[in-house]
Amino acid sequence: MRVLMWEAKGDADGIIAWLRDEVLPKLPTDTSAELFRSADRVVVLLRYLTTEPSTAAFRLPDPPADLVARPPHAWPFESVS
């Protein structure tokens, strides 16, 4: 399993609404997403159930500029046992 940890700083309510309305419905069916928030940050753990997602699919789009204080950060991880 591959996991993308994505973090954005800014208007947390706006970022969450954008994710739920625009991004999550368009994710491939072999993914799952968990959202976490603090006052000004949103973290998404995006899990790819296949072992080799395409490079293009292994990312989230940038949110609208008016919602964020800086570009989002993202880190890919792989599960280990």
N, CA, C and O of each residue as an XYZ file, in Angstrom:
324
protein
N       0.850     -1.175      0.000
C       0.000      0.000      0.000
C       0.891      1.231      0.000
O       1.905      1.280      0.696
N       0.505      2.211     -0.779
C       1.210      3.485     -0.804
C       0.310      4.541     -0.207
O      -0.908      4.510     -0.379
N       0.927      5.487      0.502
C       0.184      6.537      1.188
C       0.790      7.882      0.818
O       2.011      8.042      0.788
N      -0.065      8.828      0.541
C       0.367     10.203      0.336
C      -0.132     11.016      1.521
O      -1.331     11.047      1.800
N       0.794     11.678      2.222
C       0.409     12.605      3.280
C       0.509     14.002      2.686
O       1.578     14.418      2.240
N      -0.590     14.715      2.681
C      -0.708     16.039      2.055
C      -1.144     17.014      3.129
O      -2.072     16.732      3.886
N      -0.478     18.168      3.202
C      -0.775     19.141      4.243
C      -0.865     20.531      3.633
O       0.009     20.953      2.876
N      -1.943     21.236      3.978
C      -2.135     22.614      3.511
C      -2.411     23.508      4.712
O      -3.101     23.112      5.652
N      -1.864     24.711      4.667
C      -2.058     25.696      5.733
C      -2.887     26.839      5.172
O      -2.621     27.327      4.074
N      -3.894     27.266      5.928
C      -4.724     28.381      5.490
C      -6.110     28.286      6.088
O      -6.265     27.994      7.274
N      -7.115     28.530      5.270
C      -8.524     28.488      5.680
C      -8.964     27.022      5.749
O      -9.394     26.449      4.748
N      -8.853     26.426      6.936
C      -9.126     24.993      7.069
C     -10.541     24.638      6.619
O     -10.730     23.644      5.916
N     -11.535     25.431      7.010
C     -12.911     25.126      6.597
C     -13.045     25.170      5.082
O     -13.683     24.301      4.487
N     -12.447     26.174      4.457
C     -12.508     26.299      3.005
C     -11.780     25.178      2.293
O     -12.264     24.663      1.285
N     -10.617     24.794      2.809
C      -9.848     23.699      2.196
C     -10.620     22.392      2.300
O     -10.672     21.628      1.336
N     -11.224     22.124      3.464
C     -12.006     20.898      3.639
C     -13.201     20.889      2.696
O     -13.486     19.867      2.072
N     -13.899     22.007      2.583
C     -15.044     22.076      1.657
C     -14.589     21.822      0.230
O     -15.249     21.087     -0.503
N     -13.473     22.416     -0.177
C     -12.943     22.216     -1.534
C     -12.582     20.746     -1.749
O     -12.902     20.171     -2.790
N     -11.915     20.140     -0.762
C     -11.564     18.723     -0.887
C     -12.814     17.857     -1.046
O     -12.873     17.006     -1.934
N     -13.806     18.075     -0.191
C     -15.022     17.248     -0.233
C     -15.829     17.463     -1.507
O     -16.395     16.512     -2.046
N     -15.890     18.693     -1.991
C     -16.715     18.999     -3.164
C     -16.007     18.720     -4.487
O     -16.626     18.234     -5.433
N     -14.717     19.026     -4.553
C     -14.014     19.008     -5.846
C     -13.013     17.866     -6.021
O     -12.814     17.386     -7.138
N     -12.395     17.434     -4.953
C     -11.270     16.498     -5.097
C     -11.659     15.065     -4.774
O     -11.468     14.172     -5.599
N     -12.196     14.835     -3.595
C     -12.475     13.458     -3.171
C     -13.415     12.700     -4.108
O     -13.183     11.518     -4.364
N     -14.472     13.340     -4.634
C     -15.342     12.581     -5.554
C     -14.644     12.118     -6.835
O     -15.123     11.195     -7.494
N     -13.529     12.738     -7.194
C     -12.827     12.403     -8.436
C     -11.671     11.429     -8.232
O     -10.982     11.081     -9.191
N     -11.453     10.989     -7.006
C     -10.347     10.067     -6.757
C     -10.622      8.706     -7.385
O     -11.777      8.297     -7.500
N      -9.573      8.007     -7.789
C      -9.761      6.656     -8.318
C     -10.418      5.756     -7.272
O     -10.308      5.999     -6.071
N     -11.091      4.732     -7.738
C     -11.821      3.843     -6.831
C     -10.898      3.015     -5.947
O     -11.345      2.466     -4.940
N      -9.615      2.914     -6.304
C      -8.691      2.126     -5.486
C      -7.976      2.988     -4.444
O      -6.866      2.657     -4.026
N      -8.603      4.089     -4.023
C      -8.019      4.951     -3.005
C      -9.005      5.160     -1.864
O     -10.216      5.006     -2.026
N      -8.459      5.512     -0.714
C      -9.281      5.969      0.399
C      -8.591      7.187      0.983
O      -7.370      7.317      0.893
N      -9.365      8.076      1.580
C      -8.803      9.309      2.121
C      -9.333      9.562      3.519
O     -10.511      9.347      3.802
N      -8.449     10.021      4.385
C      -8.827     10.477      5.726
C      -8.418     11.937      5.832
O      -7.328     12.311      5.400
N      -9.284     12.763      6.402
C      -9.001     14.181      6.589
C      -8.797     14.466      8.068
O      -9.512     13.939      8.919
N      -7.821     15.300      8.360
C      -7.539     15.756      9.712
C      -7.373     17.264      9.658
O      -6.967     17.810      8.632
N      -7.687     17.946     10.768
C      -7.567     19.390     10.764
C      -7.110     19.913     12.110
O      -7.280     19.273     13.148
N      -6.528     21.094     12.056
C      -6.286     21.910     13.236
C      -6.898     23.269     12.889
O      -7.634     23.380     11.908
N      -6.610     24.274     13.657
C      -7.216     25.587     13.401
C      -6.894     26.112     12.013
O      -7.761     26.697     11.364
N      -5.659     25.916     11.539
C      -5.275     26.494     10.252
C      -4.573     25.517      9.318
O      -3.921     25.936      8.361
N      -4.701     24.215      9.584
C      -4.059     23.222      8.720
C      -5.006     22.059      8.453
O      -5.848     21.702      9.277
N      -4.834     21.490      7.277
C      -5.583     20.294      6.890
C      -4.566     19.258      6.422
O      -3.675     19.558      5.627
N      -4.712     18.045      6.922
C      -3.863     16.928      6.501
C      -4.765     15.869      5.891
O      -5.820     15.541      6.434
N      -4.333     15.345      4.759
C      -5.029     14.243      4.094
C      -4.074     13.058      4.046
O      -2.921     13.198      3.636
N      -4.551     11.905      4.463
C      -3.835     10.654      4.236
C      -4.579      9.935      3.122
O      -5.703      9.468      3.301
N      -3.936      9.858      1.987
C      -4.531      9.257      0.803
C      -3.888      7.895      0.607
O      -2.691      7.800      0.335
N      -4.678      6.849      0.745
C      -4.164      5.486      0.645
C      -4.503      4.885     -0.708
O      -5.660      4.857     -1.127
N      -3.469      4.406     -1.378
C      -3.639      3.719     -2.648
C      -3.556      2.234     -2.381
O      -2.525      1.742     -1.922
N      -4.616      1.522     -2.658
C      -4.675      0.104     -2.342
C      -3.903     -0.746     -3.343
O      -3.522     -1.876     -3.037
N      -3.671     -0.208     -4.533
C      -2.842     -0.927     -5.501
C      -1.382     -0.634     -5.180
O      -1.074      0.358     -4.519
N      -0.506     -1.478     -5.638
C       0.912     -1.292     -5.308
C       1.581     -0.256     -6.194
O       2.580      0.335     -5.783
N       1.078     -0.017     -7.373
C       1.741      0.899     -8.297
C       0.777      1.909     -8.912
O       0.406      1.764    -10.077
N       0.363      2.923     -8.163
C      -0.458      3.959     -8.802
C       0.400      4.742     -9.780
O       1.614      4.850     -9.609
N      -0.233      5.281    -10.793
C       0.520      6.086    -11.736
C       1.043      7.330    -11.031
O       0.462      7.778    -10.043
N       2.129      7.884    -11.533
C       2.716      9.076    -10.923
C       1.710     10.215    -10.889
O       1.638     10.944     -9.900
N       0.944     10.377    -11.941
C      -0.044     11.459    -11.989
C      -1.141     11.264    -10.949
O      -1.646     12.240    -10.394
N      -1.511     10.024    -10.680
C      -2.587      9.760     -9.727
C      -2.107      9.881     -8.284
O      -2.917     10.039     -7.371
N      -0.804      9.806     -8.075
C      -0.263      9.820     -6.720
C       0.015     11.250     -6.270
O       1.124     11.578     -5.848
N      -1.012     12.095     -6.366
C      -0.913     13.485     -5.931
C      -2.312     14.045     -5.767
O      -3.286     13.473     -6.256
N      -2.401     15.165     -5.078
C      -3.644     15.918     -5.002
C      -3.410     17.255     -5.682
O      -2.294     17.773     -5.651
N      -4.425     17.816     -6.287
C      -4.241     19.114     -6.936
C      -4.035     20.220     -5.903
O      -4.387     20.065     -4.733
N      -3.469     21.319     -6.343
C      -3.324     22.471     -5.459
C      -4.681     23.123     -5.246
O      -5.462     23.260     -6.187
N      -4.963     23.524     -4.010
C      -6.233     24.199     -3.738
C      -6.221     25.609     -4.324
O      -5.161     26.119     -4.686
N      -7.383     26.236     -4.420
C      -7.433     27.623     -4.880
C      -6.524     28.503     -4.011
O      -6.474     28.348     -2.791
N      -5.823     29.411     -4.649
C      -4.832     30.245     -3.967
C      -5.424     31.053     -2.818
O      -4.725     31.341     -1.846
N      -6.687     31.421     -2.911
C      -7.279     32.232     -1.844
C      -7.555     31.433     -0.567
O      -7.909     32.019      0.456
N      -7.399     30.110     -0.610
C      -7.639     29.277      0.568
C      -6.375     28.954      1.348
O      -6.453     28.539      2.504
N      -5.213     29.137      0.734
C      -3.974     28.685      1.353
C      -3.006     29.834      1.619
O      -2.988     30.839      0.909
N      -2.197     29.650      2.674
C      -1.180     30.633      3.031
C       0.134     30.365      2.304
O       0.996     31.242      2.237
N       0.291     29.170      1.766
C       1.486     28.758      1.026
C       1.127     27.500      0.249
O       0.099     26.884      0.531
N       1.939     27.105     -0.717
C       1.640     25.865     -1.441
C       1.611     24.673     -0.490
O       2.368     24.641      0.481
N       0.746     23.693     -0.754
C       0.688     22.495      0.086
C       1.997     21.705      0.039
O       2.761     21.797     -0.922
N       2.231     20.945      1.074
C       3.362     20.023      1.131
C       2.805     18.611      1.002
O       1.698     18.330      1.462
N       3.572     17.726      0.377
C       3.133     16.329      0.229
C       4.338     15.408      0.356
O       5.429     15.708     -0.129
N       4.111     14.275      1.023
C       5.141     13.270      1.219
C       4.564     11.902      0.889
O       3.543     11.514      1.457
N       5.199     11.161     -0.021
C       4.751      9.800     -0.291
C       5.403      8.813      0.686
O       6.570      8.956      1.051
N       4.636      7.832      1.090
C       5.116      6.782      1.984
C       4.686      5.424      1.428
O       3.742      5.328      0.644
N       5.389      4.393      1.844
C       5.002      3.021      1.552
C       4.862      2.271      2.857
O       5.640      2.484      3.787
N       3.891      1.410      2.931
C       3.658      0.633      4.136
C       4.755     -0.425      4.283
O       5.212     -1.004      3.297
N       5.164     -0.664      5.512
C       6.154     -1.711      5.803
C       5.589     -2.645      6.870
O       4.766     -2.245      7.693
N       6.039     -3.876      6.842
C       5.557     -4.826      7.854
C       6.701     -5.577      8.472
O       6.487     -6.420      9.344
